[in-house]
Structure formats: C-alpha cells, structure tokens
Amino acid sequence: MPTVARAWCSDVADAPLTPLVVACLRHADQRPEVDPLTAAVTRAPRTATASAADWGALEHALRIAAAWSGRVLAVAAGTPAAEDTLRQAAAVGAEVLRVETSGSYVRDIAGDERALAQAIVAGVGTVGQPALVVCGDRSDDRGTGALPAFLAHELDAAQALGLVRLAVDGDRLQGERRLDGGRREIVRIPRPAVCSVEGGERLRRASLAAILAAADATVPVYRATSGEAPDERLRLGRPRPLRPRTQVARPPAGDSPRARVLHLTGALATHEPPTVVGPTDAATAVDAFLEFLDRGGYLPQEDSRE
C-alpha cells in the first residue's frame, strides 16, 4: 500500500495532539453596594474575584484536561484589574489570557454579550482551537447566563448549559443537569462543546511556591479589533431613581373645591375600623384573615350549587 510522506514540524504537529480546554472567568465584585436613592454602584477592588461557579468551571477544566492530556487556558475579559483573578488561575496550573475591554463598568455590564463572545473567541483563537469551553452558569454582576450560548454559536460547537456534574466519557463528555420536579437528566456531549456548570465544585488549592510565582507573572493581553468591538446600539445615561409612569385618573367628583378635596382625601368615607385578632392560634388567625378578604371582595366568589 502506498504511503504519503509528511513534513514534520514540532510546533504544528503537537497542536492537534494536545486538546485545549478553556475556562471563562468573570472578575467582579462579590459585595457591591447600591445607593437606594441614586442607584449608583460602588465596587471595592479588594472583594473582586471570580464567582463560585467560575472557580468550579476552572476545576472542571483542569480535571478534564488532565484526563485528555491537554492544557487549560483561563480567559477573562475586562480591565487590568481582572489580572488578579487570572493570576489565581495561573497558580493552579492554567495558562491565562486577558481580553481587553474598554469603557465604563456600566457600559460593560449593559453591553452586547454576542460582541463579547466574538472578542473572547478571537482571543482564544490566537492560542489554539478549543475542544471544550467551560463557563460558570452565571456571573455575579451581569447574571444573565447568556454568554455560553453565544460562545457555542461563534465556535459552532455543541452546548450543554446549567450542568451540576461534568465527567469524561472517552472522547466525549457526560453531563448531568436538573429538571423540574426534582428530576435529573444525563446528557452525552460531543466535542467541541461549550458547557456551563453550577458552583458545586471547589477549586483545588495552589502551593505557596506557585502563588508567589504567579504573583509576578505577566498576563498576556488580547485587544479586540474594531470589527470585534461592541456596537453602540444601547445608549446609557446618568443613573437616577426609578420614576413610575403617569397614569390617567378620573377627576374627583363634586361641584365645589371643598367637595373635590373631601372626595380626594376620603375624609367623609365610611371605613371599617381595624380589628385586632389575638393572641390566638394560627388556624383562628387564618380564618379571620380569610373572612376579612371575603368581606372586601378580594376572594373569587364560588358558584352556588343546589
């Protein structure tokens, strides 16, 4: 049987033999403070890190990459502050990459996640073609859980979202996720795939030497091109308190100003005096409450049957 001679290059030949498993992390403040009057969000850098679901995704990626004899790439999109989270991922043995995003924090939160997915896929493409992308089921700041689906679309990969367990099944993966009524379903996931997991897996602890080495490590940065930058279809203004929309109300009845004021204030209306129930047991209190709702017409009237 004839054979075909092939040229050998170590860099190119080793790439297909080493599966790339990507873990997407989101650097966010775990305890933000929101002003109830102005809706201004105050973030503390000292409490910013990845969520429990993101760390669980990284642990899944490390375990699956070890089973496939592959490598792990931890990716975080954001400002240089996200490098603190990536250094924690580097301490447990993952390669790291930061996707540069510009703009304010509010614009980043309200931006288009499809454009963010395109930038992440382009940044990962500079390292290699991923066999698996693992994300947390939701982040702590945005919280939509839509990014894994956009990543699966951009990579043309299978998607399995909201998993509680993810294990290796040969060249494939086997996942488990919740169903309604307390049931579970087991899904078989082909490669390449994008999976999102809940925060039930705890990240392994890094050694002290690895932590010290990662603290001074340089994090590679990928800057998205103009075609990958998010569009400006959404306009953001200054935050302000919520003001409900005006509603059309009937004018008060009465020919004189005094009559109209009395109608608006309800000063001459007959009100039922408050009733104090108790101290009594729970069943008697519930019966009294249901009787009050029935007198006020809040309960649906049952059809009378002869």
C-alpha positions as CSV (number, residue, x, y, z in Angstrom):
1,M,0.0,0.0,0.0
2,P,1.5,3.4,-1.0
3,T,2.2,5.8,1.8
4,V,2.3,9.6,1.7
5,A,5.4,11.4,3.1
6,R,4.6,14.2,5.5
7,A,6.8,17.0,6.7
8,W,7.4,17.3,10.4
9,C,7.2,20.4,12.5
10,S,7.1,20.0,16.2
11,D,5.0,23.2,16.8
12,V,2.4,22.3,14.3
13,A,2.3,18.5,14.9
14,D,1.9,18.9,18.7
15,A,-1.1,21.2,18.4
16,P,-3.7,18.6,17.4
17,L,-2.4,16.1,19.9
18,T,-2.9,18.5,22.8
19,P,-6.6,19.3,23.4
20,L,-7.2,22.8,24.6
21,V,-9.7,23.3,27.4
22,V,-10.8,26.9,28.0
23,A,-12.3,28.2,31.3
24,C,-14.0,31.5,31.1
25,L,-13.8,33.6,34.3
26,R,-15.6,36.9,35.2
27,H,-13.8,39.3,37.5
28,A,-16.5,41.0,39.6
29,D,-17.1,42.5,43.0
30,Q,-18.8,39.9,45.2
31,R,-20.3,42.5,47.6
32,P,-21.2,45.7,45.6
33,E,-23.1,48.5,47.3
34,V,-26.0,50.2,45.6
35,D,-27.3,53.6,46.7
36,P,-31.1,53.3,47.1
37,L,-31.6,56.9,46.0
38,T,-29.2,57.5,43.1
39,A,-28.8,53.8,42.1
40,A,-25.0,54.4,42.0
41,V,-23.0,51.2,42.3
42,T,-19.9,51.3,44.5
43,R,-17.3,48.5,44.0
44,A,-14.4,47.5,46.2
45,P,-11.4,46.1,44.4
46,R,-10.4,44.1,47.5
47,T,-13.5,41.9,47.2
48,A,-13.4,41.5,43.4
49,T,-12.7,38.0,42.2
50,A,-14.4,35.2,40.2
51,S,-17.7,33.6,41.4
52,A,-18.0,30.2,42.9
53,A,-19.4,28.9,39.6
54,D,-16.4,30.3,37.6
55,W,-14.0,28.6,40.0
56,G,-15.9,25.4,39.6
57,A,-15.7,25.7,35.9
58,L,-11.9,26.1,36.2
59,E,-11.7,23.0,38.4
60,H,-13.7,21.0,35.8
61,A,-11.4,22.3,33.1
62,L,-8.3,21.2,35.0
63,R,-9.7,17.8,35.7
64,I,-10.9,17.2,32.1
65,A,-7.6,18.4,30.6
66,A,-5.7,16.0,32.8
67,A,-7.8,13.1,31.6
68,W,-7.3,14.2,28.0
69,S,-3.6,15.0,28.5
70,G,-4.4,18.5,27.4
71,R,-3.8,22.1,28.6
72,V,-6.0,24.6,30.2
73,L,-6.4,28.3,29.2
74,A,-8.2,30.6,31.7
75,V,-9.7,33.6,29.9
76,A,-11.1,36.8,31.5
77,A,-12.5,39.8,29.7
78,G,-12.1,43.1,31.4
79,T,-9.7,45.8,32.6
80,P,-6.2,45.2,34.0
81,A,-7.9,44.6,37.4
82,A,-9.0,41.2,36.0
83,E,-5.4,40.0,36.0
84,D,-5.7,39.3,39.8
85,T,-8.2,36.6,39.1
86,L,-6.1,35.3,36.2
87,R,-3.1,35.0,38.5
88,Q,-5.1,32.9,40.8
89,A,-5.8,30.6,37.9
90,A,-2.2,30.5,36.9
91,A,-1.2,29.4,40.3
92,V,-3.2,26.1,39.9
93,G,-1.5,25.4,36.6
94,A,-3.6,27.1,33.9
95,E,-2.4,29.3,31.0
96,V,-4.0,32.7,31.2
97,L,-5.2,35.4,28.7
98,R,-7.0,38.7,29.3
99,V,-9.3,40.1,26.6
100,E,-9.0,43.9,26.8
101,T,-12.4,45.7,27.1
102,S,-12.7,49.5,27.1
103,G,-15.4,51.7,28.5
104,S,-17.0,52.1,31.9
105,Y,-18.2,49.4,34.2
106,V,-21.9,50.2,33.5
107,R,-21.3,50.0,29.7
108,D,-19.6,46.7,30.2
109,I,-22.5,45.3,32.1
110,A,-25.1,46.5,29.7
111,G,-23.2,45.7,26.6
112,D,-24.0,43.2,23.9
113,E,-22.8,39.7,25.0
114,R,-22.6,38.5,21.5
115,A,-19.8,41.0,20.8
116,L,-18.1,39.9,24.0
117,A,-18.3,36.3,22.8
118,Q,-16.8,37.3,19.5
119,A,-13.9,39.0,21.2
120,I,-13.3,36.0,23.5
121,V,-13.3,33.5,20.6
122,A,-10.9,35.7,18.7
123,G,-8.6,35.9,21.6
124,V,-8.7,32.1,22.2
125,G,-8.0,31.6,18.5
126,T,-4.6,33.1,19.0
127,V,-3.7,30.2,21.4
128,G,-5.5,27.3,19.6
129,Q,-8.8,25.8,18.7
130,P,-10.6,24.7,21.9
131,A,-12.0,21.3,22.3
132,L,-14.1,22.3,25.3
133,V,-15.1,25.7,26.8
134,V,-16.3,25.6,30.4
135,C,-18.1,28.6,32.0
136,G,-20.0,29.3,35.1
137,D,-23.8,29.2,34.8
138,R,-24.0,32.9,35.6
139,S,-21.7,35.7,36.7
140,D,-22.2,37.8,39.9
141,D,-22.5,41.2,38.2
142,R,-24.3,40.6,34.8
143,G,-26.1,37.3,35.8
144,T,-27.8,36.6,32.5
145,G,-26.1,33.3,31.8
146,A,-26.3,34.0,28.0
147,L,-22.5,34.1,27.3
148,P,-22.0,30.3,27.0
149,A,-24.8,30.1,24.3
150,F,-23.1,32.9,22.3
151,L,-19.8,31.2,22.6
152,A,-21.3,28.0,21.3
153,H,-22.7,29.9,18.3
154,E,-19.4,31.5,17.5
155,L,-17.5,28.3,17.8
156,D,-20.1,26.2,16.0
157,A,-20.0,23.8,18.9
158,A,-22.4,21.7,21.0
159,Q,-23.8,23.4,24.1
160,A,-24.9,22.0,27.4
161,L,-25.9,24.6,29.9
162,G,-26.7,24.5,33.6
163,L,-24.8,21.3,34.5
164,V,-24.4,20.1,38.0
165,R,-21.9,17.4,37.0
166,L,-19.4,17.0,34.1
167,A,-17.3,14.0,33.6
168,V,-15.1,12.5,30.8
169,D,-16.6,9.6,28.8
170,G,-13.9,8.6,26.4
171,D,-13.5,11.2,23.7
172,R,-16.9,12.7,24.7
173,L,-18.3,14.2,27.9
174,Q,-21.2,13.2,30.1
175,G,-23.1,15.8,32.0
176,E,-26.0,15.9,34.4
177,R,-28.4,18.8,35.0
178,R,-31.6,19.4,36.9
179,L,-35.1,19.1,35.6
180,D,-38.4,20.2,37.0
181,G,-39.9,18.2,39.8
182,G,-36.6,17.2,41.3
183,R,-35.5,15.0,38.4
184,R,-32.2,14.8,36.7
185,E,-31.1,14.1,33.1
186,I,-27.8,12.7,31.8
187,V,-26.6,14.1,28.5
188,R,-23.8,13.0,26.3
189,I,-21.8,15.9,24.8
190,P,-19.7,15.6,21.7
191,R,-16.5,17.6,21.0
192,P,-16.1,20.5,20.5
193,A,-18.6,21.7,23.2
194,V,-19.4,24.7,25.4
195,C,-20.7,23.8,28.9
196,S,-21.8,25.9,31.8
197,V,-21.7,24.5,35.3
198,E,-23.1,25.4,38.7
199,G,-20.9,26.3,41.6
200,G,-20.8,22.9,43.3
201,E,-17.1,22.1,42.6
202,R,-14.4,23.7,44.7
203,L,-11.2,24.8,43.1
204,R,-8.0,23.0,44.2
205,R,-5.6,24.8,46.4
206,A,-2.4,26.1,44.9
207,S,1.0,25.6,46.5
208,L,2.8,28.6,48.1
209,A,5.6,28.5,45.5
210,A,3.0,28.6,42.7
211,I,1.2,31.5,44.3
212,L,4.4,33.5,44.7
213,A,5.5,32.7,41.1
214,A,2.1,33.7,39.7
215,A,2.0,37.0,41.6
216,D,4.8,38.5,39.5
217,A,3.8,36.7,36.2
218,T,3.0,38.7,33.1
219,V,-0.6,38.2,31.8
220,P,-0.9,38.1,28.0
221,V,-3.4,40.6,26.7
222,Y,-5.5,40.4,23.5
223,R,-7.0,43.6,22.2
224,A,-10.1,43.2,20.0
225,T,-10.1,44.9,16.6
226,S,-12.6,47.4,15.5
227,G,-14.7,44.7,13.9
228,E,-14.9,42.8,17.1
229,A,-15.7,45.8,19.3
230,P,-19.3,46.0,20.6
231,D,-21.6,48.3,18.7
232,E,-23.2,51.4,20.3
233,R,-26.9,50.5,19.8
234,L,-27.5,51.0,23.5
235,R,-27.2,54.4,25.0
236,L,-26.5,54.9,28.7
237,G,-27.2,58.0,30.7
238,R,-26.7,59.0,34.2
239,P,-28.3,56.7,36.8
240,R,-31.4,58.1,38.5
241,P,-34.1,56.8,40.8
242,L,-37.0,54.9,39.3
243,R,-40.0,57.0,38.5
244,P,-43.1,55.1,37.6
245,R,-45.0,56.3,34.5
246,T,-48.0,58.6,35.0
247,Q,-51.5,57.0,34.9
248,V,-54.8,58.5,33.8
249,A,-57.0,59.0,36.9
250,R,-60.6,60.1,37.0
251,P,-61.3,63.6,38.2
252,P,-62.7,64.0,41.7
253,A,-66.5,64.3,42.0
254,G,-68.0,67.5,43.3
255,D,-69.1,70.9,42.2
256,S,-67.1,72.9,44.7
257,P,-63.4,72.8,45.6
258,R,-64.3,71.6,49.1
259,A,-66.3,68.7,47.8
260,R,-63.5,67.7,45.5
261,V,-60.9,67.8,48.3
262,L,-63.2,65.7,50.5
263,H,-63.5,63.2,47.7
264,L,-59.8,63.0,47.2
265,T,-58.9,62.6,50.9
266,G,-61.8,60.3,51.7
267,A,-62.5,62.2,54.9
268,L,-66.3,61.5,54.8
269,A,-66.0,58.0,53.5
270,T,-67.0,55.1,55.8
271,H,-64.1,53.0,56.7
272,E,-64.1,49.7,58.5
273,P,-62.2,50.1,61.8
274,P,-59.1,48.0,62.3
275,T,-59.6,44.6,64.0
276,V,-57.1,43.2,66.5
277,V,-57.0,39.4,66.4
278,G,-55.2,37.7,69.1
279,P,-53.4,36.4,70.9
280,T,-54.8,33.2,69.3
281,D,-53.6,30.2,67.4
282,A,-52.6,30.1,63.7
283,A,-55.9,28.5,62.5
284,T,-58.1,31.1,64.1
285,A,-55.9,33.9,62.7
286,V,-56.1,32.5,59.2
287,D,-59.9,32.2,59.4
288,A,-60.2,35.8,60.5
289,F,-57.9,36.9,57.6
290,L,-59.9,35.0,55.0
291,E,-63.1,36.4,56.4
292,F,-61.7,39.9,56.0
293,L,-60.7,39.2,52.4
294,D,-64.1,37.8,51.7
295,R,-65.9,40.9,53.0
296,G,-63.7,43.2,50.9
297,G,-64.4,41.2,47.7
298,Y,-60.8,40.2,47.3
299,L,-61.6,36.5,47.0
300,P,-63.4,34.9,44.0
301,Q,-67.0,34.1,44.6
302,E,-67.7,30.4,44.3
303,D,-70.6,29.3,42.2
304,S,-73.6,28.2,44.3
305,R,-74.8,24.7,43.7
306,E,-78.2,23.4,44.7
